[in-house]
């Protein structure tokens, strides 16, 4: 199985070094970064670690012709979104990259997209692996959070209000444009930027510490991800269809498409969280100061399950609930 | 690109839950394990973290017909070997699994092999991701080490003695048996067990803290991995061909094959380390108490590069230096 070589030309080791050893972020808590068998890190005292790992596979999570700089950005953004949902502050990242071949053009653009986002959060690349195989990217992020302050899916209480950041459904609509090759759609660039360059809501997550009773990021669609909160918290919810925040571009589409994308399409990477009503003024003020849009979309109920009401108060039946790799 | 479903039958979420939520290891430092957006961990005070990540890809790192229990074991063993090389004590692990389909037979055996090794080291599975795609496994391990005591590739000094644990070349010879389908070889089972079930030298690595001047695990072949120490430490080395420790089974093969496997084949996951001569008695005694074989195989030299001497004192020319994915 092994294919020994004389290490001529560009080999695995120099490939890794060239693109991933020149990062600008320097952190005092990284005692030893990439280049040895292990990274050695010094966690700050009296702090918990939040850790999340995600894999993106070509042809499953993105089309093979997605620009490499966007793949690099998004692979990291999806993971940072998980830190955001926990209320954690990003610190370190590892990158396991499987590539069909050593393509320096691809690596150049991929690492550009990856590092552009990492630098925004002073996130240090501390290690990784580069292997040959079908294109696949596994990123693991590590963040800090004060003890007992991590947000999670459990904790939503009957009577809590349900909020989301940003707007919903743009990424899902972008996927439908891509699948139909509708490159002349007037808002094509806008929708694609929402799919390819989601904004991890890191600062919003930090502002939600000690405020939100539950929080999750919307990767599989609002209905599916909110259901995770409901199951973990053993409560139900009622959503108001007309409150779902839509971008001006998505609001131009048919109501059926817009609502379907907002409820069921994944890839938005906004936060969905629950708040005791008494916390609402402080939180909405804090998020507004961060220029992070936030919308009240529903209420936690004692009655289990997720019900959705139209503006007229009639129940709305949701057909497709979310993304499922093995469905 | 998304393939929404009604979450009928065995879906992604229950698949993960069923096989990976029933681990026996419980650790007080895991505040929140698998099942939320992030794992939340409490690192012990005054301790550094050692982190390593590795990917195994089907058809590249293992044959597609490798038994899943051995794939599960080995994917973890390769990573634990990196912790061993740093002298770290294993604590937490994440698993990112890409599978062509949700195959419960495969998952059952894979998780059995994975957990059998994890339990030996009280290693807790804290998170992961399961995606659809060509079979690939990315494992990240996290271990603890007292501040400033991590072993690394740098630090080898002229005059230090070079040692390896265990025996060399068995895994490489197993690969040649597999590639030639020599299933009737008298030591077939022995060689395959060395390839499929390497022993991570965790206790040996811990015993080397404050003793070894440099350490690495042999994943790419002794010559290649020792060269990493030499480059990082800016020294050279002389190896004695007749000192290379061979298993009784490998010693039965032709000297050319045995030496080639011992020097150049990867996958042994033994430790190669350098010791100031004054530390040798204490270290060899400590490793002997751990029933870990250890052999003196060479010396660190001022002259750069790796030279290899035969028993007669003549230079030995090494043809193939190690494994290179993109070579």
Interface residues (C-beta under 8 A of the other chain):
Chain A: X1 X2 X3 X4 X5 X6 X7 X8 X9 X10 X11 X12 X13 X15 X31 X32 X35 X36 X37 X38 X39 X40 X41 X42 X43 X45 X47 X48 X49 X50 X51 X52 X53 X54 X55 X56 X57 X58 X59 X60 X61 X62 X63 X82 X83 X85 X86 X88 X92 X94 X96 X98 X99 X101 X102 X126 X127 X128 X129 X130 X131 X132 X133 X134 X136 X138 X140 X143 X145 X147 X150 X152 X153 X154 X172 X175 X178 X179 X215 X216 X217 X221 X232 X264 X265 X266 X267 X320 X321 X322 X323 X324 X325 X326 X327
Chain B: X1 X2 X3 X4 X5 X6 X7 X8 X9 X10 X11 X12 X13 X15 X31 X32 X35 X36 X37 X38 X39 X40 X41 X42 X43 X45 X47 X48 X49 X50 X51 X52 X53 X54 X55 X56 X57 X58 X59 X60 X61 X62 X63 X82 X83 X85 X86 X88 X92 X94 X96 X98 X99 X101 X102 X126 X127 X128 X129 X130 X131 X132 X133 X134 X136 X138 X140 X143 X145 X147 X150 X152 X153 X154 X172 X175 X178 X179 X215 X216 X217 X221 X224 X232 X264 X265 X266 X267 X320 X321 X322 X323 X324 X325 X326 X327
